[in-house]
Amino acid sequence: MSEALLVLDKVVKRFGEHTAVDGVDLQISKGEFLAIMGPSGCGKTTTLRMIAGLEQPSAGEIRLNGTRMNELKPWQRDTPLVWQNLALFPHLSVLKNVEFGLKMRNVAARERRERSMNWLERMGLAEYAGRNIAQLSGGERQRVAIARALVTEPEILLLDEPLSALDAHLRVRMQSEITQLQKQLGITFAYVTHNQSEAFAMASRVAIMNGGLIQQIGSPREVYRAPANHFVAEFVGSNNILSGTVTALEGGQVTVQTAWGSFNAPTPEPAPKTGDALELVVSADLVAVSDSAGAEGNVLSGELISEEFIGSIITLYIDIGDGIVFRAQKQQHELDALDYSSGRKLFASWRPEHTYVLPQI
């Protein structure tokens, strides 16, 4: 990892008796695009607000370029925040909105205009400089908010669910625009979202939060394929989790007996012992589905209870008993020859090497 630009050192935030952030340790490198993701109430937005100076830590330290930031006011630090609701000034023109931060820094009027127009041109908004904010589309307003934040040339830009109010098509387009902008500028981005596809598509690293703690941090692929614990495995992706007991270790594989059968997986490090309880994770996109029992590898069966159609992808929900629904996610063309009507018995199978063993905690 390159040199750390921003460091959170055992940062805590309490609101009365409620602990919203509970000892977060985090380093964000220069030029990095970090996404912070988690369910509502996990502490991700509170963490971003502390970095921005809108909340003061109850304990711990926040450092930017080695300088302690805890007591600095928002306007005294170089950490602009793009809000979820954008917080643009409706009574000001597009140009005046972008100029605002420079005006607060006492930048001369001519320089303010030149720098602001430069950023409007880079965002493809120069022709809208004199327009009222109400005359812009959602995507155009989004770009104005980003230009207003970047015109001060910060080292780090904070974004709090900035795409949540956009429609699906525009959201995907803005994801691409923001990602390309970050790469071109080399500015560090810290991006809070609850949207998994958004985080994985844009960020170089993803931090998963829950209960005020960072549960895992890593590349999107690492977090998706190798979840650190049960929470991450449930929260990320479309994972199936099977609990069981180790019955054998042989040939680099561990055999785990579950209520739905005996399954093999690569032996994790450190190696478990016979009789240990383990949890196996099987990603839905690695599961094959058949209407016969002839599949090789790990196989279980159940009754198809429903399907979810999302364009070319279909997720099958299979009741395997004991209140567990097993998911298989396939391309439409992979299921063309299969009768997957509701109530039909299906066999789900996957290769042992595609089984991930959750770390023992």
C-alpha positions in Angstrom: 0.0 0.0 0.0 1.2 3.5 -0.8 1.7 6.2 1.8 -1.3 6.8 4.1 -3.0 10.2 3.6 -5.8 9.8 6.2 -5.5 7.7 9.4 -8.3 6.9 11.9 -6.7 5.6 15.0 -9.1 3.8 17.4 -11.8 6.3 16.7 -14.9 6.2 18.8 -18.2 8.2 18.6 -20.8 8.1 21.3 -24.2 9.8 21.3 -25.2 9.6 24.9 -25.2 5.9 25.8 -25.2 4.8 22.2 -21.9 4.0 20.6 -22.2 4.6 16.9 -18.5 4.0 16.0 -16.6 1.7 18.3 -12.8 1.9 17.9 -12.3 2.1 14.1 -8.7 1.8 12.8 -8.5 2.8 9.1 -5.8 4.0 6.7 -6.7 5.6 3.4 -3.8 5.9 0.9 -3.1 8.8 -1.4 -4.9 8.4 -4.7 -7.1 5.6 -3.4 -10.8 5.1 -4.0 -12.2 3.6 -0.8 -15.9 2.6 -0.4 -17.3 2.2 3.1 -20.4 -0.1 3.0 -22.7 -1.5 5.5 -26.4 -1.7 6.6 -28.3 1.3 8.0 -27.0 2.3 11.4 -23.6 0.6 11.1 -21.6 3.8 11.6 -20.4 4.5 8.1 -22.0 7.9 7.7 -20.9 8.9 11.3 -17.4 7.9 10.4 -17.5 10.1 7.2 -18.9 13.0 9.2 -16.1 12.8 11.7 -13.5 12.9 8.9 -15.4 16.0 7.5 -15.4 17.7 10.9 -19.1 17.6 11.3 -18.8 15.4 14.4 -16.0 15.3 16.9 -14.7 11.9 18.0 -15.4 10.8 21.6 -12.0 9.1 21.6 -9.2 8.2 19.3 -7.5 10.4 16.7 -8.0 11.4 13.0 -4.9 12.5 11.2 -4.6 14.0 7.7 -1.0 14.0 6.3 0.2 13.4 9.9 -1.7 16.4 11.3 -4.3 15.8 14.1 -7.7 16.9 12.9 -10.0 16.2 15.9 -10.5 19.8 17.0 -10.5 21.5 13.6 -13.7 23.0 12.2 -15.0 21.8 8.8 -13.8 24.9 7.1 -10.4 24.5 8.6 -9.7 21.2 7.0 -9.3 20.0 3.4 -12.1 17.4 3.4 -15.1 18.6 1.4 -18.2 16.4 1.5 -20.6 15.8 -1.3 -24.0 15.2 0.4 -26.6 12.6 -0.4 -29.1 15.5 -1.0 -26.3 17.5 -2.7 -27.0 20.6 -0.6 -26.8 23.0 -3.5 -28.0 26.6 -3.0 -31.2 27.0 -5.0 -31.0 30.8 -5.0 -27.6 30.8 -6.6 -26.6 30.1 -10.2 -24.5 27.0 -11.2 -21.4 29.2 -11.3 -22.1 30.9 -8.0 -22.6 27.4 -6.4 -19.2 26.3 -7.6 -17.6 29.5 -6.5 -19.0 29.3 -3.0 -16.1 27.4 -1.4 -13.5 29.7 -2.9 -15.4 32.7 -1.7 -15.3 31.3 1.8 -11.5 31.1 1.4 -11.3 34.7 0.4 -10.1 33.9 -3.1 -10.3 37.0 -5.4 -13.4 37.3 -7.6 -11.5 36.9 -10.9 -9.6 33.8 -9.8 -12.8 32.3 -8.4 -14.5 32.7 -11.7 -11.6 31.3 -13.7 -11.2 28.2 -11.5 -14.9 27.6 -11.3 -15.4 27.8 -15.0 -12.5 25.5 -15.5 -14.2 22.9 -13.4 -17.5 23.4 -15.0 -15.8 22.8 -18.4 -14.2 19.6 -17.0 -17.6 18.4 -15.8 -19.3 19.3 -19.2 -21.4 22.0 -17.6 -19.8 25.3 -18.9 -22.9 26.1 -20.9 -25.1 25.9 -17.8 -23.0 28.4 -15.7 -25.7 31.0 -15.6 -28.6 28.6 -15.0 -30.6 28.2 -11.9 -30.1 24.9 -10.1 -33.8 24.0 -10.5 -33.3 24.0 -14.3 -30.8 21.1 -14.1 -31.4 17.4 -14.3 -30.4 15.1 -11.5 -27.2 14.1 -13.1 -26.3 17.7 -13.9 -26.9 18.7 -10.3 -24.7 15.8 -9.2 -21.8 17.1 -11.4 -22.3 20.6 -10.0 -22.0 19.3 -6.4 -18.8 17.4 -7.3 -17.3 20.5 -9.1 -18.1 22.7 -6.1 -16.2 20.2 -3.9 -13.2 19.8 -6.2 -12.7 23.5 -7.1 -10.9 24.0 -3.9 -8.4 21.2 -5.0 -8.6 19.0 -1.9 -6.4 16.0 -1.3 -9.4 13.9 -0.3 -13.1 14.1 -1.4 -15.8 12.6 0.8 -19.0 11.4 -0.7 -22.1 10.3 1.3 -24.4 8.1 -0.9 -24.3 10.7 -3.7 -26.1 8.6 -6.3 -29.0 7.3 -4.1 -31.5 9.8 -5.5 -30.8 9.1 -9.1 -32.7 6.6 -11.3 -31.1 3.3 -12.2 -29.9 4.2 -15.7 -28.4 7.6 -14.6 -26.8 6.0 -11.5 -24.8 3.6 -13.7 -23.7 6.4 -15.9 -22.6 8.5 -13.0 -20.7 5.6 -11.5 -18.6 5.5 -14.6 -18.1 9.3 -14.7 -17.1 9.5 -11.0 -14.7 6.5 -11.4 -13.0 8.0 -14.5 -12.8 11.4 -12.8 -11.1 10.0 -9.8 -8.5 8.2 -11.9 -7.8 11.3 -14.0 -7.4 13.6 -11.0 -5.6 11.2 -8.7 -7.5 12.6 -5.8 -8.3 10.3 -2.8 -12.0 9.4 -2.6 -13.8 8.1 0.5 -17.3 7.0 -0.6 -20.1 5.8 1.7 -22.8 3.6 0.2 -25.2 0.8 1.1 -25.2 -0.3 -2.6 -22.9 -3.3 -3.1 -22.8 -3.1 -6.9 -21.9 0.6 -6.7 -19.1 0.0 -4.2 -17.6 -3.0 -6.1 -17.8 -1.3 -9.5 -16.1 1.9 -8.4 -13.7 1.3 -5.5 -10.2 0.0 -5.3 -10.8 -1.1 -1.7 -14.0 -1.8 0.2 -14.5 -1.5 4.0 -17.5 -3.4 5.4 -18.9 -2.0 8.6 -21.4 -3.3 11.2 -22.1 -2.4 14.8 -19.7 0.5 14.6 -16.7 -1.7 13.6 -14.9 -2.5 10.4 -15.6 -6.1 9.8 -13.4 -6.5 6.7 -11.4 -4.3 4.4 -9.9 -5.4 1.1 -10.3 -5.4 -2.7 -13.8 -6.0 -4.0 -12.7 -9.5 -5.2 -11.2 -10.3 -1.8 -14.3 -9.2 0.1 -16.7 -11.0 -2.3 -14.8 -14.3 -2.5 -13.2 -14.5 0.9 -15.5 -13.0 3.5 -13.8 -12.5 6.9 -16.8 -13.6 9.0 -20.4 -14.7 9.1 -21.8 -11.2 8.9 -19.7 -10.3 5.8 -20.7 -13.6 4.1 -24.4 -12.8 4.6 -24.1 -9.1 3.7 -22.0 -9.4 0.6 -23.0 -11.2 -2.6 -25.5 -14.0 -2.8 -23.8 -16.5 -0.5 -25.1 -19.8 0.9 -23.9 -20.6 4.3 -23.9 -24.2 5.6 -22.9 -25.1 9.2 -21.4 -28.5 10.1 -18.8 -30.5 11.9 -15.4 -31.7 10.6 -15.3 -35.5 10.1 -12.1 -35.9 8.1 -9.0 -34.1 6.7 -7.2 -35.7 3.8 -5.5 -34.8 0.6 -5.7 -31.0 1.2 -9.4 -31.2 1.8 -11.6 -31.0 4.8 -14.9 -33.0 5.0 -17.7 -31.4 6.9 -20.9 -33.2 7.9 -24.0 -30.9 7.8 -27.8 -31.5 8.1 -28.0 -31.5 4.3 -25.1 -33.9 3.6 -21.4 -34.3 3.7 -19.3 -31.7 1.7 -15.7 -31.2 0.9 -13.7 -28.0 0.8 -10.1 -26.9 0.7 -8.4 -27.2 4.1 -8.2 -23.8 5.6 -5.3 -22.3 7.6 -5.0 -22.9 10.4 -6.2 -26.4 9.8 -9.2 -27.4 12.0 -9.5 -30.7 14.0 -12.0 -33.5 13.7 -15.1 -32.5 15.6 -14.6 -28.7 15.1 -17.6 -26.7 14.0 -17.2 -25.0 10.6 -19.2 -22.8 8.3 -19.0 -23.3 4.6 -19.7 -20.5 2.1 -20.9 -21.2 -1.4 -21.5 -18.3 -3.7 -24.7 -18.6 -5.7 -23.0 -17.9 -9.0 -20.8 -20.9 -8.6 -23.7 -23.4 -8.1 -24.8 -25.7 -11.0 -28.4 -26.8 -11.1 -29.9 -30.1 -12.5 -33.1 -32.1 -12.3 -31.1 -35.3 -11.8 -28.7 -36.6 -9.1 -25.8 -37.3 -11.5 -23.7 -34.3 -10.7 -20.2 -34.6 -9.3 -18.7 -32.8 -6.4 -20.8 -31.4 -3.6 -24.5 -32.1 -4.2 -27.7 -31.3 -2.3 -31.3 -31.4 -3.3 -34.5 -29.5 -2.5 -37.7 -28.0 -3.8 -37.7 -24.9 -6.0 -39.9 -22.4 -4.3 -39.4 -19.3 -6.4 -37.2 -17.5 -9.0 -36.0 -14.0 -9.4 -35.6 -12.7 -12.9 -33.2 -9.7 -13.4 -32.5 -9.3 -17.1 -30.2 -12.1 -18.2 -29.6 -13.4 -14.7 -32.0 -15.7 -12.8 -31.7 -16.6 -9.1 -33.4 -19.8 -8.1 -34.5 -20.3 -4.5 -34.4 -23.9 -3.4 -35.9 -25.1 -0.1 -33.4 -27.7 1.3 -35.2 -28.1 4.7 -34.6 -26.9 8.2 -35.8 -23.5 7.1 -32.8 -23.0 4.8 -33.2 -21.6 1.3 -30.3 -22.4 -1.0 -29.7 -20.0 -3.9 -28.3 -20.6 -7.4 -27.6 -17.7 -9.8 -27.4 -18.5 -13.5 -27.5 -16.9 -16.9 -30.9 -17.3 -18.6 -29.3 -19.5 -21.4 -27.9 -21.9 -18.9 -31.4 -22.8 -17.7 -33.1 -23.1 -21.1 -33.1 -26.9 -21.1 -34.2 -27.2 -17.4 -37.7 -27.4 -16.1 -37.5 -25.0 -13.2 -41.2 -24.6 -12.4 -42.2 -24.0 -8.8 -42.4 -27.1 -6.7 -40.0 -29.1 -8.8 -37.2 -31.1 -7.1 -33.8 -29.8 -8.1 -30.2 -30.8 -7.4 -27.7 -28.1 -6.7 -24.0 -28.9 -7.0 -20.6 -27.2 -6.8 -16.9 -28.1 -7.0 -15.1 -28.6 -3.6 -12.6 -25.9 -4.5 -15.4 -23.4 -4.9 -16.3 -23.9 -1.2 -15.0 -21.3 1.1 -14.4 -22.1 4.7 -15.1 -19.1 7.1 -12.2 -18.4 9.4 -12.6 -19.8 12.9 -13.0 -17.0 15.4 
